[in-house]
Amino acid sequence: MIEPSKKTGIAEAHSKLILMGEHAVVYRKPAIAIPFPILNASSIIEKTNSKIIYINSHLYNGPADAAPTFLQGIVKSIDAVLTYLQKPKMGFTIHIKSEIPIGRGLGSSAAIALAVIKAVFQYFQVRADKSLLLKFVEIAEKHAHGNPSGIDMEAAYEKEPIWFIKGEKTDTIKIKCPFFLVVADTGRFGETYAAVSSIREKYESNRRETELAINKIADATFEAKMALQSGRLPALGQAMNEAQRQLTNLGVSDNHLDNLIALARQKGALGAKLTGGGRGGCMIALTDSLSTAEGLAQQLLAGGASQAWAYQVQSTD
């Protein structure tokens, strides 16, 4: 347990799940993302007498300017905030703790960046609205992902499900009734960059079929939105299954994901699909109750998942 000093900044951010629309979102089609507060990232900033900034985490301890590549985006974000605030780049330690597994499509980099940036503003007792916070989080996201859609940082900030189209204003979705998800981790890093690149290559070599699959994912995403707003869980499950069919056609699923998805459906899930970039990472399954979700989580663990969580998404209507 970190004991905060008198001058501190303390903040956290949650992970996220892409319910619908992954990969299609790259082509400016809609996606639905939901907060996943079962897993969180947190940051505590403490005043020190050092002339440099230190980072303390379970993955790295040492000076910020010597941080490994995976933390360089965070360091660049911090530098940009300090420049904006006209504060010296010295005199505090940044403690980072994250429960979110890296490389699983759960938005770990965005959540960590948001927690750290929020803590920096709090440390200097400066209020920051959403647009200002995400301006600096985006620096870290670009370092981590090159040209991200922006959905991860939007979902890390919002506390309700979001309707996201790249380049457009993000809206929240009002959920008619609660629904229940199981999230299962394959235990392997998702190959998001390779998956995105492979679809781009398909788009260039076989545009008609690739566009057809992307458009079908978009159609399923619209169906899912209407199902959420009207409380029709079977229709939501059907939309998830259709999205998975198209993601498989695009080549971004894999055997381990397919096996867990098939098992979930065999055990009564209303729908199941990968979440995030695919080719590893996590899958999600929809059930009609929390007890069913908890039971399914255990069955997926027995079926080869490395971790599994049952989660209730509250209604917002």
Buried (B, 14 or more C-beta within 10 A) or exposed (E): EEEBEEEBBBBBBBBBBBBBBBBBBBBEBBBBBBBBEBBBBBBBBBBBEEEBBBBBBEEBEBEBEEBEEBBBBBBBBBBBBBEBBEBEBEBBBBBBBBBBBEBBBBBBBBBBBBBBBBBBBBBBEEEBEEEBBBBBBBBBBBBBBEEBBBBBBBBBBBEBBBBBBBEEEBBEBEBBEBBBBBBBBBBBBBBBEBBBEBBEEBBEEEEEEBEEBBBBBBBBBBBBBEBBEEBBBEBBBBBBBBBBBBBBBBBBBBEBBBBBBEBBBEBEBBBBBBBBBBBBBBBBBBBBEBEBBBBBBEBBBEBEBBBBBBBEBEEBE
